[in-house]
Amino acid sequence: MDLDLSPDEQAFRDEVRAFLADHLPQHLRDGAEATPTVFAEPDIGREWQRILHRKGWLGYHWPVEHGGTGWTPTQRYIFEKECALASAPGLPVLGLKLLAPVLYTFGTPEQKAHYLPRILSAEDYWCQGFSEPGAGSDLASLKTVAVREGDRYIVNGSKIWTTHAHFADHMFCLARTDAGVKPQQGISFLLIDMRQPGVSVRPIIGLAGDHEVNEVFLDNVEAPARDLVGAEGQGWTIAKFLLENERGGSCLAPALIADLGRLRAEAGRQPAGYNGALIHDRSFAGALARIELAAQALEVTELRILSDIAQGREPGPQTSLVKMVASTLRQEVDGLSMRLHGYAGLQLATARPLYGNESPEPIGGKAAQVAAPAYLNSRAWTIFGGSNEIQRTIIAKTVLGL
Ligand SMILES: Cc1cc2nc3c(=O)[nH]c(=O)nc-3n(C[C@H](O)[C@H](O)[C@H](O)COP(=O)(O)OP(=O)(O)OC[C@H]3O[C@@H](n4cnc5c(N)ncnc54)[C@H](O)[C@@H]3O)c2cc1C
């Protein structure tokens, strides 16, 4: 594998850098750096999305005929890496990277024509209604029921851990449409409008005081039959396709590498409480170097998966490897950040709000302010999208053939 950029790719990287320098506003960089949660708040994520949409640089994982950019896998990677290095906010991935591939792969022409442009333009904000109390790792035991009545489904049940449901106007949802068959065969994939009577959202507050996830209750909620994606009973197949994209379709290494670069630079300065820069502490420097090497290895694996996808191969179970390694590294990076910012970070853990209005120079700097909440929040990485234990089982069965 040739890891050097070709002259064309270098020119593309320079174009992206120049665009970011000119069009990524400072308040969005500040907002992204002050974000301790996995997803950026929609006010900053969507503002950045609109800027990219105007430039025609969204949907870069999508096929050109549906509004994609036509970039090569390497170009996509360069773009994500430059965005991470420039502290660009995360984009709303639930619509752009999870639902969109489902729609252009399994959707009807009407669904594609209606929803895809609205995902690109940030008009619709989506949440993912898969998990339920008692159905997380074991999704096949989900109990939400959708009953067909004429040209609509009536949906009843509840969802949990629904990220950003309190912002979302739409939910893609798994519901049981047939109780008389094998559990996996009776599940369907429905699109639900969250702005209707019968939908209620209750917050779940995270360890660091953040409101990122929710419980969602569906009480006689209606979904038009035209918003069933794929065939009735095909939900399990579609969910597996979506989860593979969730676990490995995104590039996770660029953000890790960017954060590690910032940590290395900060550790080279004299932090309060040390008799010398932390980078000279052998155990810290050793841990940092080990994590940097692992992040670089992850980067190569992600590039290989992107190249597979470009050649028409589905990402497959190797995405479980990516999810597992990236989640563990994310927690290790946030652990190092806590070690660096230590006491200042902990003291500031409750000094909210983190977005926008805080004093321009918080004590210990923005990185210290965000260190503890990010450390606490990133415990979730090894759980959401399928826990690491579940990924190990998938790898054992499908990759190692055990
Ligand atoms: C921050 C966050 C955001 C999330 N966002 C969303 C979202 O937007 N939409 C959505 O639908 N879901 C979301 N989830 C839910 C997430 O997908 C589930 O939490 C996850 O799949 C685990 O399910 P569970 O919580 O029911 O735990 P359980 O399945 O009950 O698992 C509990 C523990 O048992 C272990 N375990 C379970 N089964 C096995 C097994 N067979 N072998 C070995 N170990 C096992 C698990 O690894 C875990 O450690 C989110 C979760 C978090 C934490």
The ligand as an ORCA input file, in Angstrom:
! r2SCAN-3c Opt
* xyz 0 1
  C     -23.884      7.494     24.768
  C     -24.742      6.476     24.090
  C     -25.421      6.828     22.941
  C     -26.272      5.896     22.337
  N     -27.006      6.306     21.249
  C     -27.918      5.455     20.730
  C     -28.800      5.898     19.697
  O     -28.743      7.044     19.249
  N     -29.725      5.024     19.229
  C     -29.821      3.746     19.681
  O     -30.655      3.014     19.198
  N     -29.013      3.300     20.679
  C     -28.068      4.126     21.219
  N     -27.260      3.693     22.226
  C     -27.484      2.366     22.795
  C     -26.367      1.384     22.561
  O     -26.380      0.915     21.242
  C     -26.562      0.248     23.588
  O     -26.328      0.817     24.882
  C     -25.616     -0.900     23.371
  O     -25.951     -1.600     22.191
  C     -25.607     -1.884     24.572
  O     -26.900     -2.274     24.878
  P     -27.468     -2.150     26.380
  O     -27.179     -0.796     26.900
  O     -28.882     -2.621     26.374
  O     -26.579     -3.147     27.257
  P     -26.763     -4.728     27.347
  O     -27.020     -5.284     26.001
  O     -27.747     -5.012     28.425
  O     -25.328     -5.155     27.833
  C     -24.873     -4.982     29.192
  C     -23.450     -5.532     29.278
  O     -23.471     -6.949     28.993
  C     -22.575     -7.225     27.917
  N     -23.178     -8.235     27.038
  C     -24.440     -8.262     26.572
  N     -24.626     -9.326     25.769
  C     -23.446     -9.985     25.718
  C     -22.991    -11.162     25.039
  N     -23.793    -11.839     24.227
  N     -21.697    -11.539     25.209
  C     -20.855    -10.826     26.017
  N     -21.243     -9.697     26.695
  C     -22.506     -9.286     26.538
  C     -22.412     -5.921     27.170
  O     -21.163     -5.853     26.519
  C     -22.487     -4.896     28.292
  O     -21.219     -4.773     28.908
  C     -26.396      4.592     22.859
  C     -25.671      4.230     24.003
  C     -24.865      5.148     24.625
  C     -24.135      4.740     25.872
*
